[in-house]
Amino acid sequence: MAPKQDSFGFLLSDVTRLFRKQFDRRAVSFGLTRAQWRAMKWLSAGHGMFQSELAEQLEMEPIAIGRVIDRMQSAGFVVRQPDPTDRRRWRLSLTKKALAVLDDMQSISVDLRRDAMRGVTAAEIKTTMSILDRIKANLLALETPPGKGGQQ
């Protein structure tokens, strides 16, 4: 039997996929992937973040974030600086080139959100966000090992 296409999970997945697709179309002129934009966003907030910290924030494996950073470094958006206390760790910083496109990329995000939310009231958005926050909390609680305050 085929899965029901109008289920909550399918709808959530479709909305997410369409957001990503539209973002990629709008951001193509900057030569940045969505993963690179997310990395830039985190790096702009946390100056001198370690590569391992960025991987954790983006929920990416270290090898995958390493590839993203490699491409960003090659494109001139980020620099890696060795940690003076641990040669295995790299501190990441955005370059002037990256800082120059941050506002434009933020505008793309704001415009896309505005376009996607057309016809949706502020109250509906607030309610939806509240519900999604509760669902997220429930799912995170399921990840807590038994005996550590989570489900048994």
Secondary structure, 3 states (H helix, E strand, C coil): CCCCCCCHHHHHHHHHHHHHHHHHHHHHHHCCCHHHHHHHHHHHHCCCEEHHHHHHHCCCCHHHHHHHHHHHHHCCCEEEEEECCEEEEEEEEECHHHHHHHHHHHHHHHHHHHHHCCCCCHHHHHHHHHHHHHHHHHHHHHHCCCCCCCCC
